[in-house]
Amino acid sequence: MVALIQYAKVPVLRQIARFYIWLIRGTPLLVQLFVVFYGLPGLGIRVDAFRAAVWVFGICEGAYCAETMRGALEVVPAGQMEAGYCVGMNFRQTMWHIVLPQTFRNAFPALSNSLISLVKDTSLAANITVNEMFMTSQRIAGRTYEFMAIYLEVGAIYLMFCSILTLLQKWVEKKLNRYSARDAGPVRT
């Protein structure tokens, strides 16, 4: 929605969207986690650690994905919108049936990379007491003094998750490329 607001050039909403993206992309994720979990209680807003982490990861990822989608929207030639209008489609129909499928195809690799980065960034939630894999490994390492083995094991688990996501990304990209080649029709010389 944030990317579409910018693309449609809605005046006031566009400025709010730009400010949101500027603020979130310009501050570290760890600082955002601390502001929400430790700072909001000072304003009387209590948020448990897991919920704070989900909110911050969602808001942060939303800013990066909005920029990815905005860039992908701008790559679609303006003639595509005009073609939709020429066949009698309105703005919403043209966006849904013509522009967004091309946009998603263009944005998919970058969005997949953001997802993989997000999986790795979840380890930061340990800093606000979310009992996730990295925090659990720190506790085990503290009891057993097997720091290297424990941290290598956690690294291997993250690597496995990210490898699966990378394989899934390649598979979906192959499918998207097959559809894009089929939709383009025969090449004429």
Secondary structure, DSSP 8 states (H G I E B T S, - for coil): -HHHHHHHT-HHHHHHHHHHHHHHHHS-HHHHHHIIIIIGGGGT----HHHHHHHHHHHHHHHHHHHHHHHHHHHS-HHHHHHHHHTT--HHHHIIIIIHHHHHHHHHHHHHHHHHHHHHHGGGGGGGT---HHHHHHHHHHHH--HHHHHHHHHHHHHHHHHHHHHHHHHHHHHHHHHHHHHH-----
